[in-house]
Amino acid sequence: MSPEAELFWLRLIHTIIFAACLVALGVLIVFAVSGLWRSAAVWALIAPFAILTGLILNGGRCVLQTRAQKLLGLHGRWARDIFFLPESWAIRVVEVLAPPFTLAVVGTLTRLALT
């Protein structure tokens, strides 16, 4: 596969993962606050734990961002790896979304333990 094709697929996959994570965050928040969507919330827990695992295994950096940097020859600099997200937002995704995901996961796990 050519680097251009690989970069296209990487961006498409990362865009889908990003959108799915936002949906998962919403599901976790709804369940943590209201108790609705229990089974969906259990499945939604996969997203933050999968991302956390990837970040830990890749030294705190996004696995797909690292691959995009290599494909574009931008070692250490940000590479566009999500189609619709502006760079000024994309470089802050982890730091902005980590606190709400942490609260949503803790709230979900607490509600699961109490019900």
C-alpha positions as CSV (number, residue, x, y, z in Angstrom):
1,M,0.0,0.0,0.0
2,S,1.3,3.4,-0.9
3,P,2.0,5.9,1.9
4,E,-0.8,8.2,0.6
5,A,-3.3,5.3,0.7
6,E,-2.1,4.3,4.2
7,L,-2.4,7.8,5.4
8,F,-6.0,8.1,4.0
9,W,-7.0,4.9,5.8
10,L,-5.3,5.9,9.0
11,R,-7.2,9.2,8.9
12,L,-10.5,7.5,8.2
13,I,-10.0,5.0,11.0
14,H,-8.9,7.6,13.4
15,T,-11.8,9.8,12.6
16,I,-14.2,6.9,13.2
17,I,-12.5,6.1,16.5
18,F,-12.7,9.7,17.6
19,A,-16.4,9.9,16.8
20,A,-17.0,6.6,18.5
21,C,-15.2,7.8,21.6
22,L,-17.4,10.9,21.8
23,V,-20.5,8.7,21.6
24,A,-19.0,6.4,24.2
25,L,-18.4,9.4,26.5
26,G,-22.0,10.5,26.1
27,V,-23.3,7.0,26.9
28,L,-21.0,6.8,30.0
29,I,-22.2,10.2,31.2
30,V,-25.9,9.4,30.7
31,F,-25.5,6.1,32.6
32,A,-23.4,7.6,35.4
33,V,-25.9,10.3,36.0
34,S,-29.2,8.5,35.3
35,G,-28.7,4.8,35.3
36,L,-30.1,4.6,31.7
37,W,-28.4,2.5,29.0
38,R,-26.6,0.0,31.3
39,S,-25.6,-2.5,28.7
40,A,-24.5,0.3,26.3
41,A,-22.4,1.8,29.1
42,V,-20.7,-1.5,29.8
43,W,-19.7,-1.7,26.1
44,A,-18.7,1.9,26.1
45,L,-16.1,1.3,28.8
46,I,-14.0,-0.5,26.1
47,A,-13.2,2.9,24.4
48,P,-11.4,4.6,27.3
49,F,-9.6,1.5,28.4
50,A,-8.4,0.7,24.9
51,I,-7.2,4.3,24.4
52,L,-5.5,4.3,27.8
53,T,-3.8,1.0,27.0
54,G,-2.6,2.4,23.6
55,L,-1.2,5.6,25.3
56,I,0.6,3.6,28.0
57,L,2.1,1.2,25.5
58,N,3.2,4.1,23.2
59,G,4.9,6.3,25.8
60,G,1.9,8.6,26.3
61,R,1.5,9.4,22.7
62,C,-1.4,8.4,20.4
63,V,-0.5,5.3,18.3
64,L,-2.2,6.6,15.2
65,Q,-0.6,10.1,15.5
66,T,2.8,8.4,15.8
67,R,2.2,6.5,12.6
68,A,0.9,9.6,10.8
69,Q,4.0,11.5,11.8
70,K,6.2,8.7,10.4
71,L,4.2,8.6,7.1
72,L,4.6,12.3,6.7
73,G,8.1,12.6,7.9
74,L,7.1,14.9,10.8
75,H,8.9,13.2,13.7
76,G,7.9,15.0,16.9
77,R,5.6,17.5,15.1
78,W,1.8,17.2,14.9
79,A,0.4,15.4,11.7
80,R,-3.2,15.8,10.6
81,D,-4.6,12.4,11.4
82,I,-8.3,13.2,11.9
83,F,-10.2,14.5,8.8
84,F,-12.4,17.2,10.4
85,L,-10.6,18.3,13.5
86,P,-8.7,21.6,13.3
87,E,-5.0,21.3,14.5
88,S,-5.6,23.8,17.3
89,W,-8.2,21.3,18.8
90,A,-6.5,18.0,17.8
91,I,-3.3,18.8,19.7
92,R,-5.3,19.2,22.9
93,V,-7.7,16.2,22.5
94,V,-6.1,14.0,25.2
95,E,-5.6,16.8,27.8
96,V,-9.2,18.1,27.2
97,L,-11.0,14.8,27.1
98,A,-9.1,12.9,29.8
99,P,-10.9,14.6,32.8
100,P,-14.4,14.1,31.5
101,F,-13.6,10.5,30.5
102,T,-12.1,9.9,33.9
103,L,-15.2,11.3,35.7
104,A,-17.5,9.3,33.4
105,V,-15.6,6.1,33.9
106,V,-15.5,6.5,37.7
107,G,-19.2,7.4,37.7
108,T,-20.1,4.5,35.5
109,L,-18.0,2.0,37.6
110,T,-19.6,3.4,40.8
111,R,-23.1,3.1,39.5
112,L,-22.4,-0.4,38.3
113,A,-21.0,-1.4,41.7
114,L,-24.0,0.1,43.5
115,T,-26.7,-1.5,41.3
